[in-house]
């Protein structure tokens, strides 16, 4: 078996709505936006990842940019397959005499349906994978932040990604109760777009809204160490002329308030569903925040104030899920019971 190990390429993939990350040989080898640019007439792939993201919102009629995943699941089957193929090619840019067989572990939202699960599996198989294992995102996130998921101890993971927020209570190697809502990073971006249009009569693109979220995104209108105001360029809806305004973090906190409230309600629902013994554990261990949404300034404090429980943000929350998927792949015999 050892002799033929080089014939098998093992990949751990976090196929996210906003970003796709791939781990190969314990290293994050691909960290790209989940977007693809295609020529409309020839259906040829022009760009994938960062290059396609630079084109997003700036294309002419011969090119279209597609985000193949929506709300954590595959919305465009062919584009998803092309994107997975392209990203796998990024790992080995040089030409090879033969292509190695692929073994993949892909993480999926916990609230996914059987049809959506099938779409992920089919896309991976059509992209050249011989073996495909699926693992739930909250479970992968728990493994990624160093929790021993097989212990008889309750831990609550809140994974705020691009398309979905996954809230799960994990104990004894399984998800005891979970709540999955389709309010996450993309919804925050839309909230910012809408706020700029309504409040400042300024029309901005998705990429600009994303930048605002990163630069001055906040969950609380008052922070201990606030970021500086951010200059935003867009089109004035009254005159049609490009203009620039500055926004503060407290304005963005106001814009995101409604969506964050929905996440808080989902957390409270998940806590209500938790069996009493596990509730006692969670009181001791607190809540763990992972995913890109965990980077929102003041979010941990806001959730802590709402639940009266300690809230911890994982180290490098963006990569917690893919790290856990990589650990599960490396110790596939120990973690096979977690996979579908």
C-alpha positions in Angstrom: 0.0 0.0 0.0 2.8 2.4 1.0 4.5 2.1 -2.4 1.4 3.4 -4.2 0.7 6.3 -1.8 2.0 8.7 -4.4 -0.8 7.6 -6.8 -3.4 8.9 -4.4 -3.7 12.7 -3.7 -5.6 13.4 -0.5 -7.5 16.8 -0.3 -9.5 18.4 2.4 -11.9 20.9 0.9 -13.9 23.6 2.6 -16.3 24.4 -0.3 -17.7 27.7 1.0 -20.2 30.2 -0.5 -17.6 33.0 -0.2 -14.2 31.2 -0.2 -12.9 27.7 -1.1 -9.9 26.4 0.9 -8.0 23.2 0.1 -5.5 21.5 2.4 -3.0 19.1 0.9 -0.2 17.5 2.9 -1.2 19.5 6.0 -0.8 22.8 4.2 -3.5 25.2 3.0 -2.5 25.2 -0.7 -5.6 27.0 -2.1 -7.4 29.9 -0.5 -9.5 31.5 -3.2 -12.9 33.2 -3.5 -15.6 30.8 -4.8 -16.2 32.5 -8.1 -15.6 31.7 -11.7 -15.5 33.8 -14.9 -16.8 32.1 -18.1 -16.9 33.3 -21.8 -20.7 33.3 -22.7 -20.1 32.3 -26.4 -17.5 29.5 -26.0 -18.4 28.5 -22.4 -14.6 28.5 -21.7 -13.4 29.2 -18.2 -11.5 32.5 -18.3 -10.6 32.9 -14.6 -11.1 31.3 -11.2 -10.8 32.6 -7.7 -9.0 36.0 -7.1 -8.7 36.7 -10.9 -12.4 36.1 -11.4 -13.2 38.2 -8.3 -11.4 41.2 -9.8 -13.6 40.9 -12.8 -16.8 40.7 -10.7 -19.1 43.6 -11.4 -16.8 44.9 -14.2 -17.5 42.5 -17.1 -18.9 43.2 -20.6 -21.6 41.1 -22.2 -19.2 38.3 -23.5 -18.1 37.4 -20.0 -20.2 36.3 -17.0 -19.0 35.8 -13.5 -20.7 33.0 -11.5 -20.7 32.2 -7.8 -21.6 28.5 -8.0 -22.6 28.2 -4.3 -25.5 30.0 -2.7 -26.5 29.6 0.9 -23.8 27.0 1.5 -25.1 24.7 -1.3 -24.4 24.2 -5.0 -26.6 26.5 -7.1 -24.8 26.0 -10.4 -23.7 22.4 -10.9 -21.5 22.9 -14.0 -19.8 26.0 -12.7 -19.1 24.2 -9.4 -17.5 21.3 -11.1 -15.3 23.6 -13.3 -14.3 25.6 -10.2 -13.3 22.5 -8.2 -11.3 21.2 -11.2 -9.5 24.6 -11.6 -8.7 24.9 -8.0 -7.3 21.3 -7.9 -5.1 22.3 -10.9 -3.7 25.1 -8.8 -2.1 22.6 -6.5 0.0 21.0 -9.2 0.4 23.7 -11.9 3.2 21.6 -13.7 2.2 18.9 -16.2 2.4 15.3 -15.0 2.8 12.1 -16.8 -0.3 10.8 -15.0 -3.0 12.2 -12.8 -3.1 10.8 -9.3 -6.3 9.4 -7.9 -8.1 11.9 -5.7 -9.5 11.2 -2.2 -11.5 14.1 -0.9 -13.1 15.1 2.4 -15.5 18.0 1.8 -17.4 19.8 4.5 -21.1 20.5 4.2 -23.7 22.6 6.2 -25.5 20.6 8.8 -28.9 21.7 7.6 -28.3 20.3 4.0 -30.9 18.1 2.3 -30.1 14.7 0.6 -30.4 16.3 -2.8 -27.9 19.1 -2.0 -25.6 16.5 -0.5 -25.8 14.5 -3.7 -24.9 17.6 -5.8 -21.7 18.1 -3.7 -20.7 14.5 -4.1 -21.5 14.4 -7.9 -19.5 17.6 -8.5 -16.5 16.2 -6.7 -16.7 12.9 -8.6 -17.1 14.7 -11.9 -14.0 16.8 -11.0 -12.0 13.5 -10.8 -12.4 12.2 -7.3 -12.5 8.5 -6.8 -13.4 8.7 -3.1 -15.6 11.4 -1.6 -16.4 11.8 2.1 -18.6 14.5 3.5 -18.3 16.0 7.0 -20.6 18.5 8.7 -19.2 22.0 9.1 -19.7 22.4 12.8 -18.1 19.1 13.5 -15.1 20.0 11.3 -14.9 23.4 13.0 -14.9 21.7 16.5 -12.0 19.4 15.4 -10.2 22.4 13.9 -10.2 24.4 17.1 -8.9 21.5 19.1 -12.0 20.1 20.8 -12.1 16.4 21.5 -15.4 15.6 19.8 -15.6 12.0 21.1 -15.7 13.1 24.8 -19.0 13.0 26.7 -18.8 16.7 27.1 -21.2 19.3 25.4 -19.7 22.0 23.3 -21.6 24.6 21.2 -20.1 25.7 17.9 -21.4 28.8 16.0 -19.9 28.8 12.5 -20.8 32.0 10.6 -19.8 31.4 7.0 -20.7 33.2 3.8 -24.1 31.6 3.1 -25.1 29.9 6.3 -24.7 30.2 10.1 -24.4 26.7 11.6 -25.1 26.3 15.3 -24.5 22.9 16.8 -24.2 21.2 20.1 -21.6 18.4 19.9 -21.0 15.5 22.2 -19.8 11.9 21.9 -18.8 12.3 18.3 -22.1 13.5 17.1 -24.3 16.6 16.6 -27.0 16.4 19.4 -29.0 19.4 18.2 -28.4 21.9 15.5 -29.9 25.0 14.0 -28.9 26.1 10.5 -30.0 29.5 9.1 -29.3 31.1 5.8 -28.2 34.4 7.3 -24.4 35.0 7.3 -21.7 37.0 5.5 -23.5 37.4 2.2 -26.6 38.7 4.0 -24.4 41.2 5.9 -23.0 42.4 2.5 -26.5 42.9 1.1 -27.5 44.8 4.3 -24.6 47.2 3.7 -25.6 47.6 0.0 -29.2 48.4 1.0 -28.1 50.8 3.8 -25.8 52.8 1.5 -28.6 53.1 -1.0 -31.3 54.1 1.5 -29.3 56.3 3.8 -26.7 57.9 1.5 -28.4 57.6 -1.9 -25.2 55.8 -3.0 -25.2 52.8 -5.3 -22.2 50.5 -4.6 -21.2 47.1 -5.9 -20.9 43.8 -4.0 -17.1 44.0 -3.8 -17.3 47.5 -2.3 -19.8 46.4 0.3 -17.5 43.4 1.1 -14.6 45.8 1.7 -16.7 48.0 4.0 -17.7 44.9 6.0 -14.0 44.0 6.4 -12.7 47.5 7.1 -15.4 48.9 9.4 -17.8 46.0 10.0 -19.1 45.9 13.6 -21.8 44.3 15.7 -21.9 47.0 18.3 -22.4 50.7 17.9 -19.7 51.3 20.6 -16.3 49.6 20.6 -13.3 49.8 22.8 -10.9 50.1 19.9 -12.9 51.4 17.0 -11.6 51.3 13.4 -11.1 54.5 11.4 -13.8 55.8 9.2 -13.7 54.3 5.7 -14.0 56.2 2.4 -16.6 54.6 0.0 -16.8 55.4 -3.7 -20.0 54.8 -5.7 -22.7 56.3 -7.9 -25.0 59.1 -6.6 -28.5 57.9 -7.3 -29.8 61.5 -7.5 -27.3 62.9 -10.1 -25.8 59.7 -11.6 -22.3 61.1 -11.0 -19.6 59.1 -9.1 -19.0 60.4 -5.6 -17.3 59.5 -2.3 -18.5 59.5 1.2 -17.1 58.2 4.5 -18.8 55.7 6.8 -18.2 54.9 10.4 -18.3 51.5 12.1 -21.4 52.6 14.2 -23.3 53.1 10.9 -22.5 49.6 9.8 -23.4 48.2 13.2 -26.8 49.8 12.6 -27.1 48.3 9.1 -26.2 44.8 10.3 -28.4 44.9 13.4 -31.4 43.0 12.0 -29.3 40.1 10.6 -27.3 39.7 13.7 -30.5 39.6 15.7 -31.6 36.6 13.6 -28.4 34.8 14.4 -28.9 35.6 18.1 -32.5 34.1 17.9 -31.1 31.0 16.3 -28.5 30.6 19.1 -31.3 30.9 21.7 -33.4 28.3 19.8 -30.4 25.9 19.8 -29.9 26.5 23.5 -33.6 25.7 24.2 -33.3 22.4 22.3 -30.2 21.3 24.2 -30.7 18.5 26.8 -30.2 19.7 30.4 -26.9 17.7 31.0 -25.4 19.3 28.0 -26.7 22.7 29.0 -24.7 22.3 32.2 -21.6 21.5 30.2 -22.1 24.6 27.9 -22.4 26.8 31.0 -18.9 25.7 31.8 -17.3 25.6 28.3 -19.1 28.6 26.8 -19.8 29.1 23.1 -17.1 29.0 20.3 -17.3 31.3 17.3 -15.8 30.2 14.0 -16.1 31.2 10.3 -15.5 34.6 8.6 -18.4 36.2 10.5 -16.6 35.6 13.8 -14.2 38.4 12.7 -17.0 41.0 13.0 -15.9 43.5 15.6 -17.8 43.1 18.9 -19.9 40.1 17.8 -18.5 37.9 20.7 -19.5 40.6 23.2 -23.0 41.0 21.7 -23.7 37.3 21.8 -22.3 37.0 25.3 -24.6 39.8 26.5 -27.6 38.1 24.9 -26.9 34.6 26.2 -25.1 35.5 29.5 -22.5 32.9 28.6 -18.8 33.3 27.8 -18.1 33.5 24.0 -14.7 32.6 22.5 -13.5 33.5 19.0 -11.3 30.7 17.5 -7.8 31.5 16.5 -7.9 32.1 12.7 -11.6 31.5 12.5 -11.6 31.6 8.7 -9.6 28.4 8.5 -11.0 26.5 11.5 -13.3 24.4 9.3 -10.7 23.5 6.7 -8.2 22.7 9.4 -10.7 20.3 11.0 -11.4 18.8 7.6 -7.7 18.3 7.1 -7.3 16.6 10.5 -10.3 14.3 9.7 -8.7 13.4 6.4 -5.3 12.6 8.0 -6.9 10.4 10.7 -9.7 9.1 8.4 -9.9 5.7 10.2 -10.6 7.4 13.6 -13.0 10.0 12.1 -14.8 7.8 9.6 -17.9 7.5 11.9 -18.4 11.3 11.5 -18.5 11.2 7.7 -21.3 10.4 5.3 
